[in-house]
Amino acid sequence: MRLQSIAAILAAAATASAQSVSGKAYGFAAGVTGGEGEAVTPSSAEELATLLADDTPRVIYLDKEFDFTGDVKTGAGCDRKSCSASNGGQLYLGDLSCGGDDNVAVSSITYDAAGPEPLPVGSNKSIIGNGKAVLKGKGLSIKKGSKNVIVQGIEFTDINPGVVWGGDALELKGLNDGVWIDHCKFSKVGCMFIVSHYDGSRLTISNSEFDGVTDTSASCNGNHYWTMMFYGEGDQVTLDRNHFHDVAGRAPKLGEPGTNGYFHATNNYFQNMKGHAFDAYQGANAIIEGNVFDGVDTPITKEAASVSTLFVADESGASACQSALGRACVPNSATSSGDLPSLKGESGLNAVAKNKDNIITPVSASEVTALVLGSVGPANVGSGSNSGSGSDSTPSQSPESGNDATETTPATTPETTPESTPETAPETTPEAVNEQEALPDYPEETEVEPVASDDCEETDATPSKTEEKPVATGDCDEEETSEAAADSSSSTGSSTAQMYGQCGGKNWTGATTCPSGSSCKKMNDYYSQCIGSNSRVRRYVQ
């Protein structure tokens, strides 16, 4: 009896441990604690939605797959001549991405209705899994202003993978002060794996797998294009110990022209990528160190290489970090990959380094492959390489901070962040299509370019109650139209912007005239876009 009692106590203790957050948030998410109290295990999708949506502190424990697929709808859209769905491409739902000569109208596109309508998440939540937690067909939307959120050990998959504007896996709606995304997996998503919106957020993404293997690629190369995108004014983002593989673009995309963001990318493993990893724009202040690029066509795009605020460490420039960080930067490594430029944007280095309590010290690039492959994804929650767990492999703070990364307080937004940020659309249905989201950026010139649409998150726009099809707003397709093309219009000084390119917005210095047959439409205070006369920008009233 006594042995049985001891066994029962040990089993209960193990269960309680499994139903709590493993490790502590670090990097720019330092200080995030998530929910509190005894874990609640939802038994249905309806209960899960209710538990997530309010601001009550809560630990939500997922122990199974929640399958949201099966409610099928149809809507009109288009296909691409250059990369058709029949040849492994994606279809485009709605009409925002369907105005160019490369498009072929499609009268009926079938998609799961759940994809464009993610589950809203309020403040003070820990959403944790046990290695079996799967959200199939629907993602999460951290509501504007929600803060102190942890998402750990969750797999996101099968969100309309063949349909651009079919849904994002995880979005931050803006002003999200403190989000930790850890030990998650992302695969088979129609648009963005992760995207943050226009009002800046503070977050860390760690120990997660971004699996781009797909039969429906926007660039027809078997690699998912829409990986992650951060363009909020004042974004503060740490990317640490993640595995990016078989993705073709936006891995990640940092910033947009006219916005300022602060990024620290350390010990990430980029593998087998038929496209580009880092894409960045002027105003993206970034330290990129200790990462490994293995079989990556383009580690850093030409556009990003021209940004004066990026610091990409190599042996020759590593010592430049000493005065800013109190230590040398850790060089990156590239094998069987395209050119990895040495970028010495010390203004960006210094801007990121102002947040010393949020700067971690990475391990050598020679240790990254084994470290990352042994720690990423839901199955490895609580593993010895779990960042923030206190293990020997946990990233440490920069020497001058004097604190462990897991005990620091949240950083405040840098002084460069505007005192006020523009109003964004409601969490559920945007009042207007966001042009920046609507047109994705173009891939590198040497790649097969998906068509521009912004971030695919426009796909977030929920379907009109009177119509079957959702409206694109700009996360994914905008990118397609071309991150390279839209951005090249600003960097080359051309007097005419590209179709679907940026033509205005706060601090915009590029072309403001649109091509014949299109006009410059304002999406928000930071972004206006050239939209063709045959592309309708529809407004939805919540």
Secondary structure, DSSP 8 states (H G I E B T S, - for coil): -HHHHHHHHHHHHHHHHHTS--S---GGGTT-----SS-B---SHHHHHHHHHS-S-EEEEE-SEEE-TT-EEEEEEEEESSS-GGGT--EEESSTT--STTEEEEEEEEEETTTTS-EEE-SSEEEEE-S--EEES--EEE-TT--SEEEES-EEE-B-TTEETS--SEEE-S--EEEEEES-EEESBSS-SEEE-SB--EEEEES-EEE-B-SS-TTSSSBB---EEE--BTEEEEEES-EEESB-S-TTEE--TT--EEEEEES-EEEEEEEEEEEE-TTEEEEEES-EEEEEEEEE-HHHHT-TTEEE--TTTGGGGHHHHSS-----EEESSS----EE-HHHHHHHHT-GGG-EE---GGGHHHHHHTT-SGGGTT-TT-TTSSSTTS-EE-GGG-S-GGG-------TTS-SS------SSS-SS--HHHHS-B---TTS-----BSBSGGGGS---TT-SS----SBSHHHHHHHHHHHHHHHTT-SB--TTSEEE-TT--S--B--TTEEEEEEETTEEEEEETTS-------
